[in-house]
């Protein structure tokens, strides 16, 4: 294994581990707030206990997310010094401001976890709102940096390849930012709502009378119904943006080797890199052109428009894109199914087939997000900053990176085991019969 590959794997592993916790930090405060508001309006014990359970979950996920996020920050400096040397003055502002929002989250979370029954209810609800808004702001700043790396703007390259004048507003709002930001936020809510929907659906199947699981099922399904269509629509907008501004990424995602007018949409299949063709794919004629350009006869740029040394790893990008889209439409189908059942006379909690499907689909949102980030990051290769800085030029010269990669894997495995044990304890507590029950 080369040191460059080890550096890429180590950064990928750290990001892949951190992303679910970042997603939970974005979406969970709003879901807790919804449970708190329902508990206040209905006076229901189930919603109150649910809010307490989700609050404990937020505390654990925030702690692990803070640790894993710190690791990502260290690795950025240790593994990719060339990136910081060139672009540190450009992206540094976003990272600094994001740090302030992180500390604001931590302060508000402390009020939630340690102030219950000690602070007024309005202060607790306000603290939840602060956590939600601060997490939104943090996520948007990180997305801003990533969008700038995909579509750099607001800079001038001076003598020696160094960055000269910087237009901070254009750096913070690059062309890829609007679609990427809305898609990231909508998929965060969709992923977490499906995870909690499956968690509580499994609990309702085991103990239908559990007020905590019943409340969690309803609230999570409401969020899933709300955000599934938005995630699909914003994903479509992101693909259209890629067709205009990052055509090599879309070409790799669809394994489109030749530029075509009336290009077909490939479903499944595997790219034959030697012969530069798709194998085993189901093709829908002209559909890719329609999705990318709005016209069935529109021209879609293929990989042949770029030198082979600038192609992303096509098999990885194509497979990840297929997984992402497949999970997205599966979740949309289950969300629409749940929406139809919501208004039926028969209680939702008695629909065991739906509950089973929801439980099975619980990880689908996080699988889709991980696959989507592979498309975003691997699809940008061989560039760290598209068209400006190559990945090989940004990597560290420190040897033997396999050793810290192994250490990182062990640490992350232990943290993941701790989170799983906590989730199991919460599930068992919510599924336990009430005191005095047979």
N, C-alpha and C positions, 0 to 999 in steps of 0.2 A: 504494500500500500504506500503510495507516495505521500509526502507531507502535505501537499496541496489537497489531495483527496481526504486525508485525515482531518485537515482544518475545516473543509466543507462539511464533512460528516459530523464533526463536533459541534459546529455552529447549527447545523440542521437539527441535531438531536436536542440541543438546548432550546431552540425555538419551538420545536414540535412539542416538547414537554411543557413549555411555558404557555403556549397558546390557549389550551383549555382553561387555565386559571385566569388569564386575561379576559377571555370571553365571559366567564362567570362574573368577574368583577364589573363588566359592563352591564350585564343583563339582570343579575340577581337582585341588586338593590331595588329596581323598579318592581320586580315580582314580589319582593317582601313588602314594599309599600302598598301594593294592591291587596295583599293579604291583610295588612294592618287596617286599611281603610274598610275592607269588607267586615273584619272583626268588629270594628267600631260601629258600623252601620247596623249590622245584624245581631251583634252581641253573641256571636256563635263561638263556642269553645274551640271548635275545629280550626277555624281560621286563626284564632289567637295562638293556639299551640303550633300551628303550621308556621306562623311568622317567627315564633321563637326558634323552631327547628331550623328554618332557613337562615335565621340570623346566626346561629352557631355554625352552620355550613359556610356562610359568608366569611366568618372569622377564620376558619381553618383554611379555606381556599385563598383568602387574602394573604395569610401568612406564608403559605407555600408559594403562591404567586410572587410575593415580594422576594423570596429567596431565589426562585428560579429566574426572575427578571434581573436580579442583581448579577447572577451568573452570566446571563446574556450580555449585560453591559460590560462586564470584565472581558468576556471573550471577544467582544467587538474590538476592544483595544489590543488584546493580546494576539489575536489571530489575524486581524486585518489592519495593521498599522498604516499601510499605504492608503487605505480609504480615509482614515482620520487625518493623515497628513494633507491630503488633497482637499477633502471636503469638510474637515472638522469645523472650520469657520463658517460653513454654510449651514450645516445641520445642528451645530451646537446649541443654537438658541432654542430650537424645538425641544431638545433633550433637557435643557435646563428648566424650561417652563413646565414640561411634563413632570419633572421631579417635584416642583411646588404643588402641582395637583395631586401627586401621589401622597405627599405629606398631609394635604387637606383631607384626603380620603381616610388616612390612618387616624387622624384626630376625630373625625366624625364617627368612624367605626368604633373607636374607644367609647364614645358616648352611647352608642347603641348597645355594645356588649356589656359594659359595666355600669351604665346609667339606668337600665331597666328597673322600674319601681323606685327610682331615685330622682328622676327628672320628669318634668311635665310631659304628657303625651305629645303635645304639639312640638316640643323640642325634639323628641325622638323621631317624629315623622319628618321634621325639618332636617334632621341629621341624615335620614335616609335619602331625602331629596338631594342633599349636598353630596353624599357619596355617589349617587347616580350621575349627577351633573359633572362632578370631578372625574369620574371614570370615563364619561363620554369625552371630555376634553383631553384626557390622557390618551385615549385611543385615537382620537382625531389627529393629535400631534404626531404620534408614531406612524399612523397611516400617511400623514403628510410627507414624512421623511421617505417612506417607502415609495410613495407616488412620485416624489422628486427623483429617486433613483431610477425609476422606470421611464419617466419623461422629464429629464432635467430642464429647468428653465430659470431665468432670472440671474444668470451668471455670465461672465465673460472670461474666456481662457486667455491668460496673458502669456508672456515669454516663458519658455521652459515648461509649458503645459500646466502652469499653476493658475489657480482661479484668481481673477482680479476683482473687478467691481461686482457687488452682489446686490440684487434687488430683493430684499427680504420678503416682500409681499408675494412676489411671483415665485419665490422659493417655497413659501408656505402653502401656496395655492397653485401647484403645477397642473398641467392639463389632465393628468390621470386622477387628480384628487376628488372631484365631485362624485364620479361613479364609484370609485374605490371606497370612499368614505361611507356612502349610503349602503353599499353592498356589505361592507364589513359590519356595520352596526345592525343591519337587518338580519344577517346570518348569525350574529352573536345571539340575538334574542331567539331566533329559530332553533339554534343548536341547544341552548340551555333549556328552552321550554320543552323540547322533545326529550331531553335527558330526564327532566323532572316528570314529564308526562309518563314516560316509561317506568320510572322509579315508583311513582304512586299508582300506576295501573297495575303493576305487579303486586303492590301492597293491597289494593282493592280486591284483586283476585284471591289473595290469601285470606283477607279478613274484610269482607264487604262493609261491615258496620264501623270500621275505623273512621272517625270523624276527620283525622289529620289527612289520611290518604284520600278521602273523598273530596276534601277541600283542595288539596294539592292537585288532584286530577282535574278539577274544574278550572282552576286558575291557570294551570300550565296549558290546558287545551285552548283556553281563550287566547293566550299569547301565541300559541302555535298557529291557530286559525288566522290571527291577525298578520303574522309575519311571513308565513309560507309564500303567499302570492307576491309579497314585496321582494323577498329574496330572489324569486325567479325573475321578476321584472328587472331588478337591478343587475342581476347576473347577465341578462340579455343586453342591457345597456353597456356593461363592461366589455362584453364580447364585441359589440359594435365599435367601442372606443379602441379596442386592440386592433381591429381591422383598419382603422385610420392611422393610429399613432404607433402601434407595436405589431405590425403585420407578421413579423417572423414568429411571434409568440402564438398568434392565432393559427398560423400555418402549421406550427409544430403540434398545437393542441388537436387539430383536425387531421394531422399527417397529410397535408395537402402539398404534394411534391411539385406540382406544376401550377403556374398561374392560370386561372380559368375564368371565363365568363360563363355564368350559369353553373357554378361549382356545386357538386352534391354534398349533402351532409352525411358524414360517416358515423354510424352507430356501431360501437364495438370494433372488432378487428384488431390487427396488429401490423405496424409498419415494417415492411421488408426494406431495411436500409440499403442492402446491397443492390437490389433492383429498383429501389425508389418507387415503391407502390404499396398499396394497402392490401392486406390479405384477410379474407374472412369477414369483412365489414358489411353491414347492411347500409346501402346507400339510398338516400332520398333525393331524387334528382332536383337540382337547382335550389334546394332548400338552404344551403350554406350561403349562397349569394343573397337570397332573400333576407336571411337573418343578419348578415353582415352589412348589407348595403341598402336593404329595403326594396330591392328589385330582383326579380327572378333571373334577370339577364346581367346583373351586376358583376363586375370583375373583382375577384378575390385574389390577392397576391399570395403566391405559393413560395415554397422554400427555394425554388430555382432562381428567385430574384436576389438571393444572397449567396455570398461565398460559403462553401461547405464549412470552413473553419469558424464561421459566425452562426452556424445552426445551433439551436439549443439541443439538449439530449432528447430527441424526438420521441422515442418509446416511453420515457418517463413522463414527459409532458402529456402525451396522448392518453396514456393509461390513467393518469391522475385526473385529467379533464373528464374522461368517461365516468370515473367513480364519482366525481363531484356532481356532475349533471344527473347521474342515476340516483344518487342519494337525495338530491334536491327534489326531483319529481316524485320519488317514493314518499317523501315527507309531505309534499303538496297533496298527494292522493289520500294519505291518512288524515291530514288536517281537514280536507273536504268531507271525508267520511265522518269524522267527528262532528263537523258542523251540521251535517244532515241528521245525525243521531241526537244532537243537542235538543232539537225541538220535537222529537218524537215522544209520545206519551210514556213509553217504557223507559225507566231510568237508565241513564248512561252507565251507572255502576253495574247494571245487570247484563251489559253487552260483553260477554266474555270473549267472543272472537275479536272484537275491537280492542279490548284490553290486552289480549295476547299480542296482537299486531303492534300496538303502541309499545309494549314492553320489549319486543324484539327490535323495534326501530329506535330504541332509546339512544344508542350511540351514533345514529346515522348523521346527525347534525355535526358532531365533532369530526367524524370521518370525512364529511364533505368539506369542512373548514381546513383540515390538514391537507387534503388533496388540493384544495383551492390555493393554498399557500405554496404548494409544490409547483403548481402551474405558474403562479406569480413569480416565484423566485428562480426556479430552474428554467422557466420559459424566458427569463431575461438573459440567461447565459449566452455567450461567455463574458458578459459585462456585469460589473458591480454597479457602476453608473453608466447607464445605457449610452453607448457611442463615445464615452469619455475615458472610462477606466475599466480595464479588464480584470477579471477575478484573479488571474495569475499574478498581475502586477500589484494587487492590493494585499496579497497574502504575506504572512510573516516568513522569515527565513529560519526560524527556530526549528531544529530537527526533533525527531522522536515524538511526534504529536499523538501517536497511538496510545501512549501511556496515559496522558490526561483524558483522552477519549474513554478509555476503560474505567478510569476513576469516576468520570462524570456519569457513565452508565450505571455504576453501582449506587452512587448517591441518589440519582433520579429514581432508580428502582426502589430504594428504601422509602423515599418520600411518597411515591405512588402507592406503595403497600400501606403506609400510614393513612393516606386519604381513603383508600378502599376500606380499611378497618373502621374508620370513622363513619363512612356511609353505611356500612353494614350495621353498626350500632344504632344509628338513627332510624334505619329501616325497621330493625327489630323492635325499637322502642315504639314507633308509630303503629306497628302491627300487633303489639301486645294487647291482650284483652284488658278491659278496664278493671280496676281493683274490685274484688268481690265477684267477678264473673266466673262461671264454671270453666 
